[in-house]
Amino acid sequence: MKETLRVVQTGIQRFVGLEASGGITLVAAAALAIIVMNSPWSGAYAALLDQPIALRVGDLALSKPLLLWVNDGLMAIFFFLVGLELKREFLEGELSTRGQIVLPVIAAAAGMAVPALVYVAFNWGDAIALNGWAIPAATDIAFALGVLTLLGPRVPSSLKIFLLALAIIDDLGAIVIIAIFYSAELSWLALVMAAVLIAGLLALNRLGITRALPYIVLAIALWLAVLKSGVHATLAGVIAACFVPLRTDDAGAASTLRMLEERLHPWVAYGILPLFAFTNAGVDFGALAIPDMMVNLPRGVAAGLFIGKQIGVFAAVFLLVKAGLARMPEGATWLQLYGVALLCGIGFTMSLFIGSLAFENQHESYLTSARVGVLSGSIISAVAGYLVLRLAPSRSHPAEAT
């Protein structure tokens, strides 16, 4: 039992460490995109995003601009990794028992609902802007953990685990939102093909196949089917991950799921997510006037992230703990929990992604406004959360003795 706990703890520490450094890379890529977009190279940047790339296998051809290859293709790998993490956490990790799951699940749900309501309150009456109601509902795992890790031992490990669990559940909620609200006109033939491929993945799992290659081949085929179906293609990654086996016949070997998770993490953290940030965070501030910054859409996104997230998460935790339905993370104070609630307002990757879906067929000004809101709300949340946690005394501090 002690050995199992040690392995789980080591895994969490490695995960948090990787996400933290990945978060720094993510911020650097976003900053580079903004710098390039506001430099003499802005035209080359825009041309790069629109550069068509085609793949052809026999009579089957698929052509998309670079931006969509990143958003529809590479992000499917990110969602595949999220699916692997979700399955592992629900089966044997921090979300595997009722006592462990109540606090982060309710906090995540409130932390998605309240920001959405704040956004809707700002944009009520604008039918197009209301399509972006889910933009401030997301939390960026890499960015948030990156800020938390900068504080080192000042923050108890229980809070890092709480934030990790909450952000993972938040990702699951975002996935459900994308599937229900941001899917295009459906192709039933493609959906039938996707169903057949899902049945194939289930058969692999039930037959006890543990080699990764068959799952990868069917996952790629599933991505193509979902891409053609009208449901957003990234969801194929999550679905495929659900069937990757966590069990292993060899007690001394890592399972297929753990092996894929370990191998994909560096590619996602240091490649896919920074590339996504670079291709989606570019905002031309020179083209923005002061009135553009003050319209309801960016204010609604920023307020949803900074105000809505902290209210939703902290209020849910406070009520659950006071009602005796959940326990405080071990060693944490209320001020530290408030600081973590602030960090949940860092939307970034998922918020930018949902914004690209919400306004992909609208005037560019809507997407630009959404990006401004995401960047400003995420930065304010990161700075405020860091300062609160930096200045908050720990439970062992003399100030807490009273």
Secondary structure, 3 states (H helix, E strand, C coil): CHHHHHHHHHHHHHHHHHHHHHHHHHHHHHHHHHHHHCCCCHHHHHHHHHCEEEEEECCEEEEEEHHHHHHHHHHHHHHHHHHHHHHHHHHHCCCCCHHHHHHHHHHHHHHHHHHHHHHHHHHCCCCCHHHHCCHHHCCCHHHHHHHHHHCHHHCCHHHHHHHHHHHHHHHHHHHHHHHHHCCCCCCHHHHHHHHHHHHHHHHHHHCCCCCHHHHHHHHHHHHHHHHHHCCCCCHHHHHHHCCCCCCCCCCCCCCHHHHHHHHHHHHHHHHHHHHHHHHHCCCCHHHCCHHHHCCHHHHHHHHHHHHHHHHHHHHHHHHHHHCCCCCCCCCCCHHHHHHHHHHCCCCHHHHHHHHHHHCCCCCHHHHHHHHHHHHHHHHHHHHHHHHHHHHCCCCCCHHHCC
